[in-house]
């Protein structure tokens, strides 16, 4: 399970998203939609652990992805 709790990302002086919360179980999908520059790619990079959020956490199987980088990376695919 992927869980996002109170996620925020700031780029420069602009907040791309804040207070983001959701969870996805195995087999579920997340559809992202928005204008150019709205933070879609930044969110995906944050979910993959490539960007550290300004606030909040991304959990995978109940643990912060930053605390289990190798196990998480072995299961992650980002295209």
mmJSON file of the N, C-alpha and C atoms, coordinates in Angstrom:
{"data_MODEL":{"atom_site":{
"group_PDB":["ATOM","ATOM","ATOM","ATOM","ATOM","ATOM","ATOM","ATOM","ATOM","ATOM","ATOM","ATOM","ATOM","ATOM","ATOM","ATOM","ATOM","ATOM","ATOM","ATOM","ATOM","ATOM","ATOM","ATOM","ATOM","ATOM","ATOM","ATOM","ATOM","ATOM","ATOM","ATOM","ATOM","ATOM","ATOM","ATOM","ATOM","ATOM","ATOM","ATOM","ATOM","ATOM","ATOM","ATOM","ATOM","ATOM","ATOM","ATOM","ATOM","ATOM","ATOM","ATOM","ATOM","ATOM","ATOM","ATOM","ATOM","ATOM","ATOM","ATOM","ATOM","ATOM","ATOM","ATOM","ATOM","ATOM","ATOM","ATOM","ATOM","ATOM","ATOM","ATOM","ATOM","ATOM","ATOM","ATOM","ATOM","ATOM","ATOM","ATOM","ATOM","ATOM","ATOM","ATOM","ATOM","ATOM","ATOM","ATOM","ATOM","ATOM","ATOM","ATOM","ATOM","ATOM","ATOM","ATOM","ATOM","ATOM","ATOM","ATOM","ATOM","ATOM","ATOM","ATOM","ATOM","ATOM","ATOM","ATOM","ATOM","ATOM","ATOM","ATOM","ATOM","ATOM","ATOM","ATOM","ATOM","ATOM","ATOM","ATOM","ATOM","ATOM","ATOM","ATOM","ATOM","ATOM","ATOM","ATOM","ATOM","ATOM","ATOM","ATOM","ATOM","ATOM","ATOM","ATOM","ATOM","ATOM","ATOM","ATOM","ATOM","ATOM","ATOM","ATOM","ATOM","ATOM","ATOM","ATOM","ATOM","ATOM","ATOM","ATOM","ATOM","ATOM","ATOM","ATOM","ATOM","ATOM","ATOM","ATOM","ATOM","ATOM","ATOM","ATOM","ATOM","ATOM","ATOM","ATOM","ATOM","ATOM","ATOM","ATOM","ATOM","ATOM","ATOM","ATOM","ATOM","ATOM","ATOM","ATOM","ATOM","ATOM","ATOM","ATOM","ATOM","ATOM","ATOM","ATOM","ATOM","ATOM","ATOM","ATOM","ATOM","ATOM","ATOM","ATOM","ATOM","ATOM","ATOM","ATOM","ATOM","ATOM","ATOM","ATOM","ATOM","ATOM","ATOM","ATOM","ATOM","ATOM","ATOM","ATOM","ATOM","ATOM","ATOM","ATOM","ATOM","ATOM","ATOM","ATOM","ATOM","ATOM","ATOM","ATOM","ATOM","ATOM","ATOM","ATOM","ATOM","ATOM","ATOM","ATOM","ATOM","ATOM","ATOM","ATOM","ATOM"],
"id":[1,2,3,4,5,6,7,8,9,10,11,12,13,14,15,16,17,18,19,20,21,22,23,24,25,26,27,28,29,30,31,32,33,34,35,36,37,38,39,40,41,42,43,44,45,46,47,48,49,50,51,52,53,54,55,56,57,58,59,60,61,62,63,64,65,66,67,68,69,70,71,72,73,74,75,76,77,78,79,80,81,82,83,84,85,86,87,88,89,90,91,92,93,94,95,96,97,98,99,100,101,102,103,104,105,106,107,108,109,110,111,112,113,114,115,116,117,118,119,120,121,122,123,124,125,126,127,128,129,130,131,132,133,134,135,136,137,138,139,140,141,142,143,144,145,146,147,148,149,150,151,152,153,154,155,156,157,158,159,160,161,162,163,164,165,166,167,168,169,170,171,172,173,174,175,176,177,178,179,180,181,182,183,184,185,186,187,188,189,190,191,192,193,194,195,196,197,198,199,200,201,202,203,204,205,206,207,208,209,210,211,212,213,214,215,216,217,218,219,220,221,222,223,224,225,226,227,228,229,230,231,232,233,234,235,236,237],
"type_symbol":["N","C","C","N","C","C","N","C","C","N","C","C","N","C","C","N","C","C","N","C","C","N","C","C","N","C","C","N","C","C","N","C","C","N","C","C","N","C","C","N","C","C","N","C","C","N","C","C","N","C","C","N","C","C","N","C","C","N","C","C","N","C","C","N","C","C","N","C","C","N","C","C","N","C","C","N","C","C","N","C","C","N","C","C","N","C","C","N","C","C","N","C","C","N","C","C","N","C","C","N","C","C","N","C","C","N","C","C","N","C","C","N","C","C","N","C","C","N","C","C","N","C","C","N","C","C","N","C","C","N","C","C","N","C","C","N","C","C","N","C","C","N","C","C","N","C","C","N","C","C","N","C","C","N","C","C","N","C","C","N","C","C","N","C","C","N","C","C","N","C","C","N","C","C","N","C","C","N","C","C","N","C","C","N","C","C","N","C","C","N","C","C","N","C","C","N","C","C","N","C","C","N","C","C","N","C","C","N","C","C","N","C","C","N","C","C","N","C","C","N","C","C","N","C","C","N","C","C","N","C","C","N","C","C","N","C","C"],
"label_atom_id":["N","CA","C","N","CA","C","N","CA","C","N","CA","C","N","CA","C","N","CA","C","N","CA","C","N","CA","C","N","CA","C","N","CA","C","N","CA","C","N","CA","C","N","CA","C","N","CA","C","N","CA","C","N","CA","C","N","CA","C","N","CA","C","N","CA","C","N","CA","C","N","CA","C","N","CA","C","N","CA","C","N","CA","C","N","CA","C","N","CA","C","N","CA","C","N","CA","C","N","CA","C","N","CA","C","N","CA","C","N","CA","C","N","CA","C","N","CA","C","N","CA","C","N","CA","C","N","CA","C","N","CA","C","N","CA","C","N","CA","C","N","CA","C","N","CA","C","N","CA","C","N","CA","C","N","CA","C","N","CA","C","N","CA","C","N","CA","C","N","CA","C","N","CA","C","N","CA","C","N","CA","C","N","CA","C","N","CA","C","N","CA","C","N","CA","C","N","CA","C","N","CA","C","N","CA","C","N","CA","C","N","CA","C","N","CA","C","N","CA","C","N","CA","C","N","CA","C","N","CA","C","N","CA","C","N","CA","C","N","CA","C","N","CA","C","N","CA","C","N","CA","C","N","CA","C","N","CA","C","N","CA","C","N","CA","C","N","CA","C","N","CA","C","N","CA","C"],
"label_alt_id":[null,null,null,null,null,null,null,null,null,null,null,null,null,null,null,null,null,null,null,null,null,null,null,null,null,null,null,null,null,null,null,null,null,null,null,null,null,null,null,null,null,null,null,null,null,null,null,null,null,null,null,null,null,null,null,null,null,null,null,null,null,null,null,null,null,null,null,null,null,null,null,null,null,null,null,null,null,null,null,null,null,null,null,null,null,null,null,null,null,null,null,null,null,null,null,null,null,null,null,null,null,null,null,null,null,null,null,null,null,null,null,null,null,null,null,null,null,null,null,null,null,null,null,null,null,null,null,null,null,null,null,null,null,null,null,null,null,null,null,null,null,null,null,null,null,null,null,null,null,null,null,null,null,null,null,null,null,null,null,null,null,null,null,null,null,null,null,null,null,null,null,null,null,null,null,null,null,null,null,null,null,null,null,null,null,null,null,null,null,null,null,null,null,null,null,null,null,null,null,null,null,null,null,null,null,null,null,null,null,null,null,null,null,null,null,null,null,null,null,null,null,null,null,null,null,null,null,null,null,null,null,null,null,null,null,null,null],
"label_comp_id":["UNK","UNK","UNK","UNK","UNK","UNK","UNK","UNK","UNK","UNK","UNK","UNK","UNK","UNK","UNK","UNK","UNK","UNK","UNK","UNK","UNK","UNK","UNK","UNK","UNK","UNK","UNK","UNK","UNK","UNK","UNK","UNK","UNK","UNK","UNK","UNK","UNK","UNK","UNK","UNK","UNK","UNK","UNK","UNK","UNK","UNK","UNK","UNK","UNK","UNK","UNK","UNK","UNK","UNK","UNK","UNK","UNK","UNK","UNK","UNK","UNK","UNK","UNK","UNK","UNK","UNK","UNK","UNK","UNK","UNK","UNK","UNK","UNK","UNK","UNK","UNK","UNK","UNK","UNK","UNK","UNK","UNK","UNK","UNK","UNK","UNK","UNK","UNK","UNK","UNK","UNK","UNK","UNK","UNK","UNK","UNK","UNK","UNK","UNK","UNK","UNK","UNK","UNK","UNK","UNK","UNK","UNK","UNK","UNK","UNK","UNK","UNK","UNK","UNK","UNK","UNK","UNK","UNK","UNK","UNK","UNK","UNK","UNK","UNK","UNK","UNK","UNK","UNK","UNK","UNK","UNK","UNK","UNK","UNK","UNK","UNK","UNK","UNK","UNK","UNK","UNK","UNK","UNK","UNK","UNK","UNK","UNK","UNK","UNK","UNK","UNK","UNK","UNK","UNK","UNK","UNK","UNK","UNK","UNK","UNK","UNK","UNK","UNK","UNK","UNK","UNK","UNK","UNK","UNK","UNK","UNK","UNK","UNK","UNK","UNK","UNK","UNK","UNK","UNK","UNK","UNK","UNK","UNK","UNK","UNK","UNK","UNK","UNK","UNK","UNK","UNK","UNK","UNK","UNK","UNK","UNK","UNK","UNK","UNK","UNK","UNK","UNK","UNK","UNK","UNK","UNK","UNK","UNK","UNK","UNK","UNK","UNK","UNK","UNK","UNK","UNK","UNK","UNK","UNK","UNK","UNK","UNK","UNK","UNK","UNK","UNK","UNK","UNK","UNK","UNK","UNK","UNK","UNK","UNK","UNK","UNK","UNK"],
"label_asym_id":["A","A","A","A","A","A","A","A","A","A","A","A","A","A","A","A","A","A","A","A","A","A","A","A","A","A","A","A","A","A","A","A","A","A","A","A","A","A","A","A","A","A","A","A","A","A","A","A","A","A","A","A","A","A","A","A","A","A","A","A","A","A","A","A","A","A","A","A","A","A","A","A","A","A","A","A","A","A","A","A","A","A","A","A","A","A","A","A","A","A","A","A","A","A","A","A","A","A","A","A","A","A","A","A","A","A","A","A","A","A","A","A","A","A","A","A","A","A","A","A","A","A","A","A","A","A","A","A","A","A","A","A","A","A","A","A","A","A","A","A","A","A","A","A","A","A","A","A","A","A","A","A","A","A","A","A","A","A","A","A","A","A","A","A","A","A","A","A","A","A","A","A","A","A","A","A","A","A","A","A","A","A","A","A","A","A","A","A","A","A","A","A","A","A","A","A","A","A","A","A","A","A","A","A","A","A","A","A","A","A","A","A","A","A","A","A","A","A","A","A","A","A","A","A","A","A","A","A","A","A","A","A","A","A","A","A","A"],
"label_entity_id":["1","1","1","1","1","1","1","1","1","1","1","1","1","1","1","1","1","1","1","1","1","1","1","1","1","1","1","1","1","1","1","1","1","1","1","1","1","1","1","1","1","1","1","1","1","1","1","1","1","1","1","1","1","1","1","1","1","1","1","1","1","1","1","1","1","1","1","1","1","1","1","1","1","1","1","1","1","1","1","1","1","1","1","1","1","1","1","1","1","1","1","1","1","1","1","1","1","1","1","1","1","1","1","1","1","1","1","1","1","1","1","1","1","1","1","1","1","1","1","1","1","1","1","1","1","1","1","1","1","1","1","1","1","1","1","1","1","1","1","1","1","1","1","1","1","1","1","1","1","1","1","1","1","1","1","1","1","1","1","1","1","1","1","1","1","1","1","1","1","1","1","1","1","1","1","1","1","1","1","1","1","1","1","1","1","1","1","1","1","1","1","1","1","1","1","1","1","1","1","1","1","1","1","1","1","1","1","1","1","1","1","1","1","1","1","1","1","1","1","1","1","1","1","1","1","1","1","1","1","1","1","1","1","1","1","1","1"],
"label_seq_id":[1,1,1,2,2,2,3,3,3,4,4,4,5,5,5,6,6,6,7,7,7,8,8,8,9,9,9,10,10,10,11,11,11,12,12,12,13,13,13,14,14,14,15,15,15,16,16,16,17,17,17,18,18,18,19,19,19,20,20,20,21,21,21,22,22,22,23,23,23,24,24,24,25,25,25,26,26,26,27,27,27,28,28,28,29,29,29,30,30,30,31,31,31,32,32,32,33,33,33,34,34,34,35,35,35,36,36,36,37,37,37,38,38,38,39,39,39,40,40,40,41,41,41,42,42,42,43,43,43,44,44,44,45,45,45,46,46,46,47,47,47,48,48,48,49,49,49,50,50,50,51,51,51,52,52,52,53,53,53,54,54,54,55,55,55,56,56,56,57,57,57,58,58,58,59,59,59,60,60,60,61,61,61,62,62,62,63,63,63,64,64,64,65,65,65,66,66,66,67,67,67,68,68,68,69,69,69,70,70,70,71,71,71,72,72,72,73,73,73,74,74,74,75,75,75,76,76,76,77,77,77,78,78,78,79,79,79],
"pdbx_PDB_ins_code":[null,null,null,null,null,null,null,null,null,null,null,null,null,null,null,null,null,null,null,null,null,null,null,null,null,null,null,null,null,null,null,null,null,null,null,null,null,null,null,null,null,null,null,null,null,null,null,null,null,null,null,null,null,null,null,null,null,null,null,null,null,null,null,null,null,null,null,null,null,null,null,null,null,null,null,null,null,null,null,null,null,null,null,null,null,null,null,null,null,null,null,null,null,null,null,null,null,null,null,null,null,null,null,null,null,null,null,null,null,null,null,null,null,null,null,null,null,null,null,null,null,null,null,null,null,null,null,null,null,null,null,null,null,null,null,null,null,null,null,null,null,null,null,null,null,null,null,null,null,null,null,null,null,null,null,null,null,null,null,null,null,null,null,null,null,null,null,null,null,null,null,null,null,null,null,null,null,null,null,null,null,null,null,null,null,null,null,null,null,null,null,null,null,null,null,null,null,null,null,null,null,null,null,null,null,null,null,null,null,null,null,null,null,null,null,null,null,null,null,null,null,null,null,null,null,null,null,null,null,null,null,null,null,null,null,null,null],
"Cartn_x":[0.842,0.0,0.885,0.506,1.171,0.271,0.815,0.049,0.777,0.044,0.574,-0.158,0.604,-0.014,0.551,-0.312,-0.006,1.173,1.225,2.348,2.297,3.458,3.589,4.902,4.872,6.092,6.117,7.225,7.424,8.578,8.391,9.435,9.655,10.859,11.124,10.279,9.455,8.561,7.111,6.901,5.544,5.23,4.108,3.635,2.898,3.415,2.766,1.559,1.703,0.581,0.868,-0.197,-0.059,-1.243,-0.999,-2.067,-2.586,-1.797,-2.227,-2.247,-3.384,-3.545,-4.29,-3.743,-4.45,-3.724,-4.382,-3.742,-4.168,-3.259,-3.514,-3.151,-4.062,-3.798,-3.224,-2.696,-2.166,-3.246,-2.87,-3.796,-4.604,-4.556,-5.273,-4.404,-5.063,-4.381,-4.677,-3.766,-3.955,-3.898,-4.923,-4.977,-4.651,-3.55,-3.169,-3.531,-4.1,-4.505,-4.286,-3.798,-3.614,-2.867,-2.841,-2.168,-0.652,0.058,1.512,1.96,2.937,3.463,2.657,1.64,0.788,1.362,2.434,3.076,2.897,2.382,2.152,3.458,4.45,5.724,6.426,6.346,6.948,6.313,5.003,4.331,4.829,4.896,5.366,6.801,7.655,9.04,9.11,8.225,8.179,7.708,6.693,6.19,7.248,8.146,9.224,10.424,10.426,11.556,12.681,12.447,13.479,13.55,12.471,12.403,11.928,12.564,12.147,11.05,9.903,8.826,9.175,8.572,8.76,8.119,7.056,6.327,5.605,5.312,4.551,5.416,4.763,5.484,4.808,5.636,5.156,5.508,4.5,4.707,4.412,5.181,4.959,4.937,3.86,3.656,3.856,3.364,3.359,4.619,5.654,6.908,7.283,7.916,8.386,9.347,9.151,10.002,11.465,11.737,13.115,13.816,13.073,13.646,13.829,13.365,13.478,13.797,14.769,15.081,15.349,16.146,16.495,15.286,14.511,13.318,12.304,12.107,11.158,11.632,12.911,13.45,13.368,13.482,13.398,12.004,10.986,9.599,9.06,9.797,9.33,9.705,8.777,9.056,8.494,9.343,8.94,9.326,8.341,8.59,8.267],
"Cartn_y":[-1.18,0.0,1.241,2.218,3.509,4.516,5.193,6.188,7.512,8.565,9.92,10.695,11.348,12.076,13.482,14.461,15.875,16.318,15.844,16.115,17.541,18.183,19.533,19.62,20.32,20.567,22.027,22.669,24.072,24.149,24.859,25.104,26.61,27.033,28.467,29.083,30.042,30.67,30.249,29.173,28.745,27.354,27.217,25.919,25.238,24.079,23.342,22.563,21.981,21.307,21.25,21.191,21.148,20.393,19.715,18.996,17.792,17.268,16.151,14.858,14.162,12.886,11.905,10.702,9.628,8.323,7.222,5.909,5.075,4.207,3.307,1.895,0.986,-0.428,-1.068,-2.26,-3.001,-3.094,-2.791,-2.874,-1.617,-0.641,0.614,1.589,2.528,3.523,4.918,5.819,7.233,7.971,8.735,9.526,10.969,11.48,12.872,13.697,14.848,15.736,17.164,18.008,19.409,20.163,21.454,22.331,22.178,22.629,22.662,23.47,22.926,23.627,23.46,22.603,22.45,21.484,20.743,19.878,18.385,17.981,16.548,15.745,16.184,15.466,15.543,16.671,16.808,15.828,15.665,14.697,13.282,12.921,11.572,11.345,12.326,12.201,12.096,12.797,12.716,11.337,10.797,9.467,8.389,8.626,7.668,7.852,8.919,9.174,9.947,10.495,11.262,12.706,13.184,14.534,14.421,15.159,15.19,16.249,15.878,16.857,17.917,19.087,20.165,19.796,19.012,18.575,17.283,16.499,15.278,14.069,12.926,11.671,10.839,9.996,8.972,7.64,6.84,5.532,4.42,3.375,2.179,1.0,0.256,-0.869,-0.446,0.745,1.216,1.887,2.01,2.641,3.742,4.769,5.876,5.356,5.772,5.275,5.65,6.72,7.143,6.215,5.462,4.536,3.134,2.907,1.578,1.716,2.553,2.923,1.723,0.77,-0.364,-1.238,-1.588,-2.418,-1.696,-0.408,0.386,0.493,0.779,0.938,-0.366,-1.496,-2.793,-3.056,-2.414,-2.623,-1.484,-0.383,0.818,0.804,1.258,1.458,2.824,3.686,5.021,5.226,5.388,5.587,6.997],
"Cartn_z":[0.0,0.0,0.0,-0.788,-0.843,-0.15,0.848,1.601,1.567,1.321,1.303,2.388,3.264,4.373,4.466,4.27,4.438,3.57,2.34,1.447,0.912,0.922,0.371,-0.385,-1.5,-2.266,-2.677,-2.373,-2.718,-3.705,-4.788,-5.785,-5.854,-5.488,-5.427,-4.334,-4.685,-3.702,-3.909,-4.688,-5.046,-4.505,-3.819,-3.354,-4.505,-4.936,-6.016,-5.517,-4.322,-3.677,-2.186,-1.403,0.056,0.639,1.764,2.45,1.686,0.772,-0.069,0.735,0.689,1.399,0.494,0.378,-0.313,-0.048,-0.375,-0.268,-1.471,-1.883,-3.006,-2.588,-2.797,-2.536,-3.799,-3.657,-4.807,-5.885,-7.118,-8.237,-8.493,-7.594,-7.794,-8.578,-9.257,-10.075,-9.57,-9.875,-9.586,-10.907,-11.214,-12.453,-12.088,-12.642,-12.416,-13.63,-13.369,-14.445,-13.979,-14.867,-14.513,-15.587,-15.44,-16.396,-16.274,-17.301,-17.249,-16.027,-15.306,-14.143,-12.874,-12.897,-11.711,-10.676,-11.029,-10.041,-10.266,-11.405,-11.669,-11.632,-12.386,-12.431,-11.088,-10.424,-9.098,-8.12,-8.18,-7.315,-7.612,-8.889,-9.24,-8.772,-8.942,-8.476,-6.959,-6.28,-4.814,-4.375,-5.05,-4.712,-4.937,-5.877,-6.169,-5.257,-4.465,-3.58,-4.228,-5.409,-6.1,-5.629,-5.028,-4.469,-3.021,-2.144,-0.731,-0.586,-0.034,0.115,1.144,1.005,1.982,3.314,3.223,4.412,4.085,5.101,4.926,4.644,4.478,4.265,3.178,2.561,1.649,2.293,2.587,3.202,2.201,2.291,1.49,2.444,2.428,3.349,4.808,5.127,6.505,6.995,6.143,6.556,5.579,6.096,5.283,4.217,2.961,1.875,2.077,2.79,3.031,4.025,4.802,5.78,5.213,3.996,3.378,1.892,1.59,0.209,-0.696,-0.264,-1.12,-1.431,-0.42,-0.638,-1.526,-1.256,-2.043,-3.495,-3.695,-5.051,-5.836,-5.16,-5.838,-6.383,-5.797,-6.223,-7.086,-7.192,-7.882,-9.359,-10.192,-11.606,-11.993,-12.5,-12.894,-14.35,-15.219,-16.657,-17.058],
"occupancy":[1.0,1.0,1.0,1.0,1.0,1.0,1.0,1.0,1.0,1.0,1.0,1.0,1.0,1.0,1.0,1.0,1.0,1.0,1.0,1.0,1.0,1.0,1.0,1.0,1.0,1.0,1.0,1.0,1.0,1.0,1.0,1.0,1.0,1.0,1.0,1.0,1.0,1.0,1.0,1.0,1.0,1.0,1.0,1.0,1.0,1.0,1.0,1.0,1.0,1.0,1.0,1.0,1.0,1.0,1.0,1.0,1.0,1.0,1.0,1.0,1.0,1.0,1.0,1.0,1.0,1.0,1.0,1.0,1.0,1.0,1.0,1.0,1.0,1.0,1.0,1.0,1.0,1.0,1.0,1.0,1.0,1.0,1.0,1.0,1.0,1.0,1.0,1.0,1.0,1.0,1.0,1.0,1.0,1.0,1.0,1.0,1.0,1.0,1.0,1.0,1.0,1.0,1.0,1.0,1.0,1.0,1.0,1.0,1.0,1.0,1.0,1.0,1.0,1.0,1.0,1.0,1.0,1.0,1.0,1.0,1.0,1.0,1.0,1.0,1.0,1.0,1.0,1.0,1.0,1.0,1.0,1.0,1.0,1.0,1.0,1.0,1.0,1.0,1.0,1.0,1.0,1.0,1.0,1.0,1.0,1.0,1.0,1.0,1.0,1.0,1.0,1.0,1.0,1.0,1.0,1.0,1.0,1.0,1.0,1.0,1.0,1.0,1.0,1.0,1.0,1.0,1.0,1.0,1.0,1.0,1.0,1.0,1.0,1.0,1.0,1.0,1.0,1.0,1.0,1.0,1.0,1.0,1.0,1.0,1.0,1.0,1.0,1.0,1.0,1.0,1.0,1.0,1.0,1.0,1.0,1.0,1.0,1.0,1.0,1.0,1.0,1.0,1.0,1.0,1.0,1.0,1.0,1.0,1.0,1.0,1.0,1.0,1.0,1.0,1.0,1.0,1.0,1.0,1.0,1.0,1.0,1.0,1.0,1.0,1.0,1.0,1.0,1.0,1.0,1.0,1.0,1.0,1.0,1.0,1.0,1.0,1.0],
"B_iso_or_equiv":[0.0,0.0,0.0,0.0,0.0,0.0,0.0,0.0,0.0,0.0,0.0,0.0,0.0,0.0,0.0,0.0,0.0,0.0,0.0,0.0,0.0,0.0,0.0,0.0,0.0,0.0,0.0,0.0,0.0,0.0,0.0,0.0,0.0,0.0,0.0,0.0,0.0,0.0,0.0,0.0,0.0,0.0,0.0,0.0,0.0,0.0,0.0,0.0,0.0,0.0,0.0,0.0,0.0,0.0,0.0,0.0,0.0,0.0,0.0,0.0,0.0,0.0,0.0,0.0,0.0,0.0,0.0,0.0,0.0,0.0,0.0,0.0,0.0,0.0,0.0,0.0,0.0,0.0,0.0,0.0,0.0,0.0,0.0,0.0,0.0,0.0,0.0,0.0,0.0,0.0,0.0,0.0,0.0,0.0,0.0,0.0,0.0,0.0,0.0,0.0,0.0,0.0,0.0,0.0,0.0,0.0,0.0,0.0,0.0,0.0,0.0,0.0,0.0,0.0,0.0,0.0,0.0,0.0,0.0,0.0,0.0,0.0,0.0,0.0,0.0,0.0,0.0,0.0,0.0,0.0,0.0,0.0,0.0,0.0,0.0,0.0,0.0,0.0,0.0,0.0,0.0,0.0,0.0,0.0,0.0,0.0,0.0,0.0,0.0,0.0,0.0,0.0,0.0,0.0,0.0,0.0,0.0,0.0,0.0,0.0,0.0,0.0,0.0,0.0,0.0,0.0,0.0,0.0,0.0,0.0,0.0,0.0,0.0,0.0,0.0,0.0,0.0,0.0,0.0,0.0,0.0,0.0,0.0,0.0,0.0,0.0,0.0,0.0,0.0,0.0,0.0,0.0,0.0,0.0,0.0,0.0,0.0,0.0,0.0,0.0,0.0,0.0,0.0,0.0,0.0,0.0,0.0,0.0,0.0,0.0,0.0,0.0,0.0,0.0,0.0,0.0,0.0,0.0,0.0,0.0,0.0,0.0,0.0,0.0,0.0,0.0,0.0,0.0,0.0,0.0,0.0,0.0,0.0,0.0,0.0,0.0,0.0],
"pdbx_formal_charge":[null,null,null,null,null,null,null,null,null,null,null,null,null,null,null,null,null,null,null,null,null,null,null,null,null,null,null,null,null,null,null,null,null,null,null,null,null,null,null,null,null,null,null,null,null,null,null,null,null,null,null,null,null,null,null,null,null,null,null,null,null,null,null,null,null,null,null,null,null,null,null,null,null,null,null,null,null,null,null,null,null,null,null,null,null,null,null,null,null,null,null,null,null,null,null,null,null,null,null,null,null,null,null,null,null,null,null,null,null,null,null,null,null,null,null,null,null,null,null,null,null,null,null,null,null,null,null,null,null,null,null,null,null,null,null,null,null,null,null,null,null,null,null,null,null,null,null,null,null,null,null,null,null,null,null,null,null,null,null,null,null,null,null,null,null,null,null,null,null,null,null,null,null,null,null,null,null,null,null,null,null,null,null,null,null,null,null,null,null,null,null,null,null,null,null,null,null,null,null,null,null,null,null,null,null,null,null,null,null,null,null,null,null,null,null,null,null,null,null,null,null,null,null,null,null,null,null,null,null,null,null,null,null,null,null,null,null],
"auth_seq_id":[1,1,1,2,2,2,3,3,3,4,4,4,5,5,5,6,6,6,7,7,7,8,8,8,9,9,9,10,10,10,11,11,11,12,12,12,13,13,13,14,14,14,15,15,15,16,16,16,17,17,17,18,18,18,19,19,19,20,20,20,21,21,21,22,22,22,23,23,23,24,24,24,25,25,25,26,26,26,27,27,27,28,28,28,29,29,29,30,30,30,31,31,31,32,32,32,33,33,33,34,34,34,35,35,35,36,36,36,37,37,37,38,38,38,39,39,39,40,40,40,41,41,41,42,42,42,43,43,43,44,44,44,45,45,45,46,46,46,47,47,47,48,48,48,49,49,49,50,50,50,51,51,51,52,52,52,53,53,53,54,54,54,55,55,55,56,56,56,57,57,57,58,58,58,59,59,59,60,60,60,61,61,61,62,62,62,63,63,63,64,64,64,65,65,65,66,66,66,67,67,67,68,68,68,69,69,69,70,70,70,71,71,71,72,72,72,73,73,73,74,74,74,75,75,75,76,76,76,77,77,77,78,78,78,79,79,79],
"auth_comp_id":["UNK","UNK","UNK","UNK","UNK","UNK","UNK","UNK","UNK","UNK","UNK","UNK","UNK","UNK","UNK","UNK","UNK","UNK","UNK","UNK","UNK","UNK","UNK","UNK","UNK","UNK","UNK","UNK","UNK","UNK","UNK","UNK","UNK","UNK","UNK","UNK","UNK","UNK","UNK","UNK","UNK","UNK","UNK","UNK","UNK","UNK","UNK","UNK","UNK","UNK","UNK","UNK","UNK","UNK","UNK","UNK","UNK","UNK","UNK","UNK","UNK","UNK","UNK","UNK","UNK","UNK","UNK","UNK","UNK","UNK","UNK","UNK","UNK","UNK","UNK","UNK","UNK","UNK","UNK","UNK","UNK","UNK","UNK","UNK","UNK","UNK","UNK","UNK","UNK","UNK","UNK","UNK","UNK","UNK","UNK","UNK","UNK","UNK","UNK","UNK","UNK","UNK","UNK","UNK","UNK","UNK","UNK","UNK","UNK","UNK","UNK","UNK","UNK","UNK","UNK","UNK","UNK","UNK","UNK","UNK","UNK","UNK","UNK","UNK","UNK","UNK","UNK","UNK","UNK","UNK","UNK","UNK","UNK","UNK","UNK","UNK","UNK","UNK","UNK","UNK","UNK","UNK","UNK","UNK","UNK","UNK","UNK","UNK","UNK","UNK","UNK","UNK","UNK","UNK","UNK","UNK","UNK","UNK","UNK","UNK","UNK","UNK","UNK","UNK","UNK","UNK","UNK","UNK","UNK","UNK","UNK","UNK","UNK","UNK","UNK","UNK","UNK","UNK","UNK","UNK","UNK","UNK","UNK","UNK","UNK","UNK","UNK","UNK","UNK","UNK","UNK","UNK","UNK","UNK","UNK","UNK","UNK","UNK","UNK","UNK","UNK","UNK","UNK","UNK","UNK","UNK","UNK","UNK","UNK","UNK","UNK","UNK","UNK","UNK","UNK","UNK","UNK","UNK","UNK","UNK","UNK","UNK","UNK","UNK","UNK","UNK","UNK","UNK","UNK","UNK","UNK","UNK","UNK","UNK","UNK","UNK","UNK"],
"auth_asym_id":["A","A","A","A","A","A","A","A","A","A","A","A","A","A","A","A","A","A","A","A","A","A","A","A","A","A","A","A","A","A","A","A","A","A","A","A","A","A","A","A","A","A","A","A","A","A","A","A","A","A","A","A","A","A","A","A","A","A","A","A","A","A","A","A","A","A","A","A","A","A","A","A","A","A","A","A","A","A","A","A","A","A","A","A","A","A","A","A","A","A","A","A","A","A","A","A","A","A","A","A","A","A","A","A","A","A","A","A","A","A","A","A","A","A","A","A","A","A","A","A","A","A","A","A","A","A","A","A","A","A","A","A","A","A","A","A","A","A","A","A","A","A","A","A","A","A","A","A","A","A","A","A","A","A","A","A","A","A","A","A","A","A","A","A","A","A","A","A","A","A","A","A","A","A","A","A","A","A","A","A","A","A","A","A","A","A","A","A","A","A","A","A","A","A","A","A","A","A","A","A","A","A","A","A","A","A","A","A","A","A","A","A","A","A","A","A","A","A","A","A","A","A","A","A","A","A","A","A","A","A","A","A","A","A","A","A","A"],
"auth_atom_id":["N","CA","C","N","CA","C","N","CA","C","N","CA","C","N","CA","C","N","CA","C","N","CA","C","N","CA","C","N","CA","C","N","CA","C","N","CA","C","N","CA","C","N","CA","C","N","CA","C","N","CA","C","N","CA","C","N","CA","C","N","CA","C","N","CA","C","N","CA","C","N","CA","C","N","CA","C","N","CA","C","N","CA","C","N","CA","C","N","CA","C","N","CA","C","N","CA","C","N","CA","C","N","CA","C","N","CA","C","N","CA","C","N","CA","C","N","CA","C","N","CA","C","N","CA","C","N","CA","C","N","CA","C","N","CA","C","N","CA","C","N","CA","C","N","CA","C","N","CA","C","N","CA","C","N","CA","C","N","CA","C","N","CA","C","N","CA","C","N","CA","C","N","CA","C","N","CA","C","N","CA","C","N","CA","C","N","CA","C","N","CA","C","N","CA","C","N","CA","C","N","CA","C","N","CA","C","N","CA","C","N","CA","C","N","CA","C","N","CA","C","N","CA","C","N","CA","C","N","CA","C","N","CA","C","N","CA","C","N","CA","C","N","CA","C","N","CA","C","N","CA","C","N","CA","C","N","CA","C","N","CA","C","N","CA","C","N","CA","C","N","CA","C","N","CA","C"],
"pdbx_PDB_model_num":[1,1,1,1,1,1,1,1,1,1,1,1,1,1,1,1,1,1,1,1,1,1,1,1,1,1,1,1,1,1,1,1,1,1,1,1,1,1,1,1,1,1,1,1,1,1,1,1,1,1,1,1,1,1,1,1,1,1,1,1,1,1,1,1,1,1,1,1,1,1,1,1,1,1,1,1,1,1,1,1,1,1,1,1,1,1,1,1,1,1,1,1,1,1,1,1,1,1,1,1,1,1,1,1,1,1,1,1,1,1,1,1,1,1,1,1,1,1,1,1,1,1,1,1,1,1,1,1,1,1,1,1,1,1,1,1,1,1,1,1,1,1,1,1,1,1,1,1,1,1,1,1,1,1,1,1,1,1,1,1,1,1,1,1,1,1,1,1,1,1,1,1,1,1,1,1,1,1,1,1,1,1,1,1,1,1,1,1,1,1,1,1,1,1,1,1,1,1,1,1,1,1,1,1,1,1,1,1,1,1,1,1,1,1,1,1,1,1,1,1,1,1,1,1,1,1,1,1,1,1,1,1,1,1,1,1,1]
}}}
